[in-house]
Amino acid sequence: MNFRNLLSPPPISINAVLVVAMVGLAVLASASTSQAQLTTRRVMSATDDKVASLDEQLINQLRATTEDRKAFIRMVVLLVDQERFEKGHLIAIQRYAMRRNPDFPFPYFERAMRFEAEKVGITLPPVQLLAGSKSIQVR
């Protein structure tokens, strides 16, 4: 018995290498990466600019995936639109939340937003209260 033959690998044909390479390329070509878009696409007219609104930006960047979280963000943006809360302060809170946890920033945003709104006399309800309600009044 020749032990050298047992230790050396069997010869590989060029056809086998080509088949493995083609299968590998097919797997790589079929695997596509995709990113989630949390808000629905907007239909824009020719006069609109291609920039998302403030609430759309916050919903996407804070990864607000549920309706109650989206409602909380829309309520906060409404306060900014009514000039009851400063836009710069809102963006600073959003950046703080993104720094605290880039993967899941919304809980940090909610907590900081409720705290800062309380400083200027605005009481924001917790997100859990927005889940089943049609409209919540902000004081």
N, C-alpha and C positions, 0 to 999 in steps of 0.2 A: 504494500500500500504506500502510495506516495503522499506524504503529509503536505508537501508544497501545494498541491492541487486543492487540498481542503482549506488552506489558509488564504489563498488568492481568490478575489471576487470573480464571479463568472463574467464572461465577456458580455457587454451590452451592445445591442445593435443600434445603429443610427436611427432606425425606424422607431424604436422604443423611446429614444430621447426626444425625437420630434413629436411623438404622440403626447408625451408628458408635458412638453413645452406648449403645445397647442391647447391642451386641457387647462393648463395654468393660465394662459392668456385669456381663454374663454371665461374662466372664473373671475379674473380681474376685470374684464370688460363688463361682465354682467353685474358686478357689485358696484352700485352707485352710492355716493354719499349724498345725503339730503339734509337740509336744515328746515326746522319747523318754522312756519310763519304763523304766529299766534292770532293775528288779526286778519280779517277777511280783506281781500284786495279791494281797493277803492277804484271806482270808475272816475277817471279824471278828464276834465274837458281840456281843450287846447289852451285855455287861459290859465289853468291851475299850474302851480309849480309842482315839482316832483318830490316834495318834502312831506313826510308823514306828519300828522298833527301831533300835538304834545301828548294827548292821551294814548295815541297809537305807539309813540316812542316809549312811553313809560310802561305800557302793557308788555311790549316786546322785551325791553331791557330788564324789567323786573320779573319777567317770566310769570306773569299773572295768567294762569291757564283756566281758572274757574270763573264763572260768571260773577260770583260775589267779590272776588278780587278785582275784576275788571270794573265792577260798579264802584268799588272803593276808590279806584284811580280816577274814574270819571267824576266822582263827587269832589275829589281834591282839585282836579282841573277846573271844575265849575267854580270852586272858591277862588282860584287864580283869575278866572275870567271875570268874576264879580269884584275883583280887586280887594278881596278880604284876606288874601294870603299872597305873599310875594313870590313871583315866578323864580327868581334867583335862589330864594330859600328852598323852594321845592326841588330845584335841580341839585342843590347842595345835599339835600337829604337823600335823593336818589343816588348820587355818587357815593355817599357814605355807605348806603346799603350795598352797593355793588362792591365796594372795597371790603366790607365785612364778610360777605359770602358771595362770590361771583356766580356760583352754581345755583343758589337759591336765595336771592336777595330780598324777596317780597316781605317775609316776616320782619326783617330789620327795618325796611321802609315803613311798614305799617306802625310799628312801635315808635320809631322816631317821629313820624308824621303826627301821630296822635299826641305825643309829648310836646312837640313844637307848636302845634295848633292850639293846645291848651294854654300855652304861654301868651298867645294873642287873643284869648277869649273865645276860641272856637272849640266846641265839643264834637269830636268825630266818633261815630259809633264803631264798635269792633266789626271786623269783617264778617264774623259769624252771624251777626244780626242782619246783614244785607242779603243773606242767602235766600230767604223766603219772602222778603218784603218787596212791595211794589215801589214804594217811595219812602224815603227817610228824610226827615227835616233835620238840617244841621243848625245848631244854635250858635 
